[in-house]
Amino acid sequence: MENNKSKIKKIEKEKLVAETLNGRFAMLGLIAALGAYLTTGQIIPGFV
């Protein structure tokens, strides 16, 4: 039998920071889309 705990991979710090930043920008985009929809009634203002 092998010890499965010895096969745990470490996540690189740069990738963790990049994914966190990507998630934050995605949430910011959703908030911006919601704000545009609430103020203008369109997802993309000016585009029919």
C-alpha positions in Angstrom: 0.0 0.0 0.0 1.2 3.5 -0.8 0.8 6.5 1.4 -1.6 8.8 -0.4 -0.6 11.8 1.8 2.8 11.9 0.2 1.3 12.7 -3.2 -0.2 16.1 -2.2 0.7 18.7 -4.7 1.6 22.2 -3.6 -0.1 25.1 -5.4 2.2 27.8 -6.6 1.8 31.2 -5.0 1.6 33.0 -8.3 -1.2 30.9 -9.5 -3.2 31.4 -6.3 -2.8 35.2 -6.6 -3.8 35.1 -10.3 -6.9 33.1 -9.7 -7.9 35.3 -6.7 -7.4 38.4 -8.8 -9.4 36.9 -11.7 -12.3 36.1 -9.4 -12.4 39.6 -8.0 -12.4 41.1 -11.5 -15.2 38.7 -12.5 -17.3 39.8 -9.6 -16.6 43.4 -10.4 -17.8 42.8 -14.0 -21.0 41.2 -12.7 -21.7 44.2 -10.4 -21.0 46.6 -13.3 -23.4 44.6 -15.5 -26.1 44.7 -12.8 -25.6 48.4 -12.3 -25.9 49.1 -16.1 -29.0 47.0 -16.3 -30.6 48.7 -13.3 -29.9 52.3 -14.5 -30.5 51.9 -18.3 -32.5 48.6 -18.6 -29.9 47.3 -21.0 -27.0 44.9 -20.4 -24.9 46.8 -22.9 -25.9 50.4 -23.0 -26.3 51.8 -26.6 -26.4 48.3 -28.2 -29.9 47.3 -29.4 
